[in-house]
Amino acid sequence: MVQMTRLLDVQGLEISHEGHRTRLKWHRLRKRFSDPLFSAEVMAEGFAAGASMELDLRARADGGFVVLHDKELEGETTGHGPVAEKSVSDLSDIRMREGDRPLILSEDLAAMMQSTHPAALLQFDMKDDFEAIGARGVAHLATHFRDIAASVIVSGDSLDLIVAVKEKLPHLLRGIDPTNKLYDIRMANGWKAVETELRADLRGPTEPDTIYLHWPLILDAAKAGLDMIALCQDEGKRVDAWTFTLKDPEAGFSEEEWLNISALMALRPDQITTDEAPATERAWRQRMTD
């Protein structure tokens, strides 16, 4: 009963502004920054509460995946060497540095996702390109995630990979992150060229559901007269603004953070990625009622 009460009263799912609801996505399976990185327990809580969550996937040597962000094992785990050179047997004794937990494999994910809240959404952020993952990796996803109950969106900056996912797993949602490319284009050719490239991506072969954009890029564009969120939404796409995390979750928004989140919310993003979802919701509500 305590568990049910806590989940029914869950915080950190969304914030609202002028009738528009913006989901708060739990970055790297963290509801709070103090949570351990890629926590299966937090993921289970999010599945039960209907949260939007994100995790990173790295390709293994045997065609499967492991939930990690870095190319090398050293930073996040007790292991050593490139993730791409490891198979399941190589990873079985390795632990996450935070909490001495076993690594989450793609096979584990498929089992965890058989029963979820209908509103729950899990983003697979693919950290390798199609050349590294290959047809074998896409086939692995197709085998393990064809009949899951949860809603999944597969994202990445490799457009070839997202097209391959579309062909093999057409029932999964797709997302693209052109942020790095757009920063480069802005520096070289200006905002008009950014708009042209973004429109091309929106109408391109990936047929994306969601566009992931760095929130400072969104605000810089808006100051220059380019509303990237409206541009995407006019094409029927959702926008996720990443990653807005409070420096002091207990104190709420600093004045600079408040100016930035207010400007961002005025542009009506569909989702904001954060490491401090409950604190962001609480801080927003507090400012709105002050």
Helices and strands as residue ranges (DSSP letters): H 2-8, E 14-17, E 20-26, G 27-29, H 40-49, E 52-59, E 65-67, G 83-85, H 88-91, H 106-112, E 121-126, H 130-144, E 151-156, H 159-168, E 173-176, H 179-189, H 191-202, E 210-214, H 215-223, H 228-234, E 238-242, H 255-266, E 271-274, H 277-289
